[in-house]
Amino acid sequence: MEFESEKSRVLDLKAIVLLTVLCASWGLAQVTIKIANQGVSPILQSGIRSVGAAILVLIWMAVHREPLFKKDGTLWWGIGVGLLFSGEFILIYWGLVFTNASRAVIFLYMSPFVVAIGSQFFIPGDHLRKIQVIGLCCAFTGIVIAFKESLSFPTYKMLIGDGMLAIAAVLWGAVTVMIKAGPLAKIAHSKTLLYQLGVSAVVLPAASMAMGERGVVLMTPLIAFCLVYQAVWVAFITYLVWFWLIRHYIVSRIASFTFLTPIFGVLAGGLLLNETISNSLLLALVLVGSGIYLVNRPDANHDAEQ
């Protein structure tokens, strides 16, 4: 079976290019969220994104004649992934009420460590060597340097937000491990994505109402474009590619690439929103790039054993 033969593949050029494009897209998404926040509440934004992308996935599955209601033992796994995904975004946006965005990035991007630890216990053959652990630490150090201005002594309110973002990081990593370790890895990646989007399309708008968000107060062509970008490109296209990558490659290795996302976010913010880009960003990029290389550096003996 294809899944069994490819599950231990190291990253090739195709995967590297795709992962870089995904991280750049997600970094740009941070800018579109900031812009859309001017007219649409954050959690409702996520809900709108999930609703729109879920419809597109349904169309995709219909066009490709992929069965929707086939009994494959994934229902409860899919609902679980959807709930974890929804909880992640609720905690991210709620946590940002208590702490600032730059601190949030540092705590949220502990997620690759969650994937690495979870892989050790739940995914056969996905075990990081010492040099790869060093690589993860190197990349995370790059993120800390990029956002070091935010590391002032926290207030009690900030600690609440930091805690929420740390839990969100755990949920993000848990989703990745859960998909790879369970039956969701053996079905079409479009159906796996539909589980995530379908559940969050219900949970996120309900959470927005429960939290008393203001909803939609302004809609301009630019805000509408940002919502379309999030729904069509990010939640539909890039997430489909991400789940395909999860199915075919070692998750602890592909997760290391997500450290690039906040770096791309800073660059996009500087180029499009005239936000300040610190002089330390280049050092941060070198450390992140070096860390990703160490995590994914080929080891013929180790890969042969897998």
C-alpha positions in Angstrom: 0.0 0.0 0.0 1.3 3.5 -0.9 1.0 4.8 2.6 3.1 2.1 4.1 5.8 2.3 1.5 6.2 6.1 1.7 5.6 6.9 5.4 9.3 7.1 6.1 10.4 9.1 3.1 12.9 11.9 3.8 12.0 15.3 2.4 12.9 15.7 -1.3 13.0 18.9 -3.4 9.3 18.7 -4.1 8.4 18.6 -0.4 10.9 21.4 0.5 9.4 23.7 -2.2 5.9 23.0 -1.2 6.6 23.5 2.5 8.3 26.8 1.8 5.3 28.0 -0.3 3.0 26.9 2.5 4.9 28.8 5.2 5.1 31.9 3.0 1.3 31.7 2.4 0.6 31.3 6.2 2.9 34.2 7.0 1.0 36.4 4.5 -2.2 35.1 6.1 -1.2 36.8 9.3 -1.2 40.1 7.5 -4.6 39.4 5.9 -6.0 38.6 9.4 -4.8 42.0 10.7 -6.4 43.8 7.8 -9.7 41.9 8.1 -9.8 42.6 11.8 -10.8 46.1 11.0 -14.2 44.9 9.9 -14.6 41.3 11.0 -14.0 39.8 14.4 -11.1 37.3 14.6 -12.8 34.1 15.7 -15.7 34.8 13.3 -13.1 35.3 10.6 -11.9 31.8 11.3 -15.4 30.5 11.2 -16.1 32.2 7.8 -12.8 30.7 6.5 -13.8 27.2 7.6 -17.3 27.5 6.1 -16.0 28.7 2.8 -13.2 26.2 2.6 -15.5 23.3 3.7 -17.8 24.0 0.8 -14.8 24.0 -1.6 -13.6 20.7 -0.2 -17.1 19.2 -0.8 -17.0 20.4 -4.4 -13.5 19.0 -4.8 -14.6 15.6 -3.4 -17.7 15.5 -5.7 -15.6 16.4 -8.8 -13.1 13.7 -8.0 -15.8 11.2 -7.0 -14.4 10.7 -3.5 -16.9 8.9 -1.2 -18.1 11.1 1.6 -20.0 8.6 3.8 -17.9 5.5 3.4 -17.5 3.6 6.6 -13.8 3.7 7.3 -13.7 4.0 11.1 -12.6 7.6 11.0 -15.7 9.4 12.2 -14.7 9.9 15.8 -11.1 10.6 14.9 -12.2 13.2 12.5 -14.5 14.9 15.0 -11.7 14.8 17.5 -9.3 16.5 15.1 -11.9 19.1 14.3 -12.5 19.9 18.0 -8.8 20.2 18.6 -8.4 22.5 15.6 -11.3 24.7 16.8 -9.9 24.8 20.3 -6.5 25.9 19.0 -8.0 28.9 17.2 -10.2 29.9 20.0 -7.3 29.9 22.4 -5.1 31.8 19.9 -7.5 34.6 19.4 -8.7 34.7 23.0 -5.1 34.6 24.3 -4.3 37.6 22.2 -6.7 39.6 24.3 -4.4 39.1 27.2 -0.9 39.1 25.6 0.7 40.7 22.6 1.1 39.1 19.2 4.9 38.9 19.3 4.9 37.1 22.6 2.1 34.8 21.2 4.4 33.7 18.3 7.1 32.5 20.6 4.7 30.3 22.6 2.6 29.1 19.6 5.7 27.9 17.8 6.6 25.4 20.5 4.3 23.2 18.4 7.1 21.4 16.5 8.4 20.2 19.8 5.0 18.8 20.6 5.0 17.0 17.2 8.5 15.7 17.9 7.6 14.3 21.3 4.3 12.9 20.2 6.0 11.2 17.2 8.3 9.3 19.6 5.3 7.7 21.4 2.6 7.3 18.7 4.2 7.1 15.2 6.4 4.1 14.5 9.7 4.9 12.8 9.5 8.6 13.4 12.2 9.2 16.0 14.5 12.2 16.1 18.2 11.9 16.6 20.2 14.2 18.9 21.3 16.4 16.0 17.7 16.8 14.9 16.7 17.9 18.4 19.5 20.4 18.3 18.1 21.6 15.0 14.6 22.2 16.5 16.2 24.1 19.4 18.3 26.1 16.9 15.2 27.1 14.9 13.2 28.0 18.0 16.1 30.2 19.1 15.8 32.0 15.8 12.1 32.7 16.6 13.0 34.0 20.1 15.6 36.3 18.6 13.2 37.6 16.0 10.7 38.5 18.6 13.0 39.2 21.6 11.6 42.8 22.0 8.5 41.2 23.4 10.2 39.3 26.2 9.7 41.9 28.9 8.8 40.7 32.4 5.2 39.6 32.0 2.3 40.9 33.9 -0.3 38.5 35.4 -2.6 39.2 32.5 0.2 38.4 30.0 0.8 35.1 31.8 -2.8 34.1 31.2 -2.4 34.8 27.5 0.9 33.1 27.3 -0.6 30.0 28.9 -3.5 30.0 26.4 -1.0 30.2 23.5 1.1 27.4 25.0 -2.0 25.2 25.1 -2.9 26.2 21.5 0.6 25.0 20.5 -0.1 21.6 22.2 -3.4 21.3 20.3 -1.8 22.2 17.0 0.9 19.6 17.5 -1.6 17.1 18.7 -3.7 17.5 15.5 -0.7 16.7 13.4 0.3 13.6 15.4 -3.3 12.4 15.6 -3.7 12.6 11.8 -0.5 10.7 11.1 -0.8 8.1 13.9 -4.5 7.1 13.3 -6.8 5.9 10.5 -7.0 9.5 9.1 -3.6 8.9 7.5 -5.0 6.1 5.4 -8.0 8.0 3.8 -8.1 10.7 1.2 -6.5 13.9 2.6 -9.5 15.9 1.3 -11.8 14.0 3.7 -9.3 14.5 6.6 -9.4 18.2 5.8 -13.2 18.2 5.6 -13.5 16.8 9.1 -11.3 19.6 10.4 -13.2 22.3 8.5 -16.7 20.9 9.0 -16.4 20.8 12.8 -14.7 24.2 13.0 -17.3 25.7 10.7 -19.9 24.9 13.4 -17.8 25.5 16.6 -16.0 28.8 15.6 -19.1 30.9 14.7 -20.8 29.6 17.9 -17.7 30.5 20.0 -17.7 34.0 18.4 -21.3 34.5 19.5 -20.7 33.1 23.0 -17.7 35.4 23.5 -19.7 38.4 22.4 -17.6 39.4 19.4 -18.8 42.3 17.4 -19.2 40.3 14.2 -19.1 42.0 10.8 -19.0 45.8 11.2 -17.3 46.8 8.0 -16.9 45.1 4.6 -14.6 46.7 2.0 -13.2 45.1 -1.2 -9.8 44.7 0.6 -11.4 43.0 3.6 -13.4 40.8 1.3 -10.2 39.9 -0.6 -8.5 39.0 2.7 -11.4 36.7 3.6 -11.3 35.0 0.2 -7.5 34.5 0.5 -7.9 32.9 3.8 -10.7 30.6 2.7 -9.7 29.7 -0.8 -5.9 29.7 -0.7 -5.0 29.1 2.9 -7.8 26.8 4.3 -8.6 25.0 1.1 -5.5 24.8 -1.1 -2.6 25.0 1.3 -4.3 22.8 3.9 -5.0 20.1 1.3 -1.3 20.2 0.4 -0.3 20.1 4.1 -2.4 17.0 4.7 -0.9 15.3 1.6 2.5 16.1 3.1 1.5 14.7 6.5 0.4 11.5 4.8 3.6 11.0 2.7 6.4 12.3 4.8 7.8 12.1 8.4 5.8 14.6 10.4 8.6 15.7 12.8 10.6 16.7 9.8 7.9 18.7 8.0 6.8 20.3 11.2 10.2 21.9 11.5 9.5 24.0 8.4 6.6 25.8 10.3 9.3 27.9 12.1 9.5 29.8 8.8 5.9 31.0 9.0 6.4 33.8 11.6 9.6 35.0 9.7 7.6 35.3 6.5 4.9 37.0 8.6 7.3 39.7 9.7 8.6 40.2 6.2 5.0 40.5 4.8 4.1 42.9 7.6 7.1 45.1 6.8 6.4 45.1 3.0 2.7 45.5 3.1 1.9 47.2 6.4 5.1 49.2 6.9 5.7 47.4 10.2 9.2 47.6 11.7 11.6 44.9 10.7 14.3 44.5 13.3 18.0 44.1 12.4 18.0 40.7 14.1 15.7 39.2 11.6 18.6 38.1 9.3 20.2 36.3 12.3 16.9 34.7 13.1 16.4 33.5 9.5 19.9 32.0 9.5 19.2 30.1 12.8 15.8 28.9 11.6 17.2 27.8 8.2 20.1 26.0 10.0 17.7 24.3 12.4 15.5 23.1 9.6 18.6 21.7 7.8 19.8 19.9 10.9 16.4 18.3 11.4 16.2 17.2 7.7 19.9 16.4 7.1 20.1 13.0 5.4 21.5 10.1 7.4 21.8 7.1 5.2 22.3 4.6 8.0 19.4 5.9 10.1 17.0 6.2 7.2 17.9 2.7 6.0 17.0 1.4 9.4 13.5 3.0 9.1 
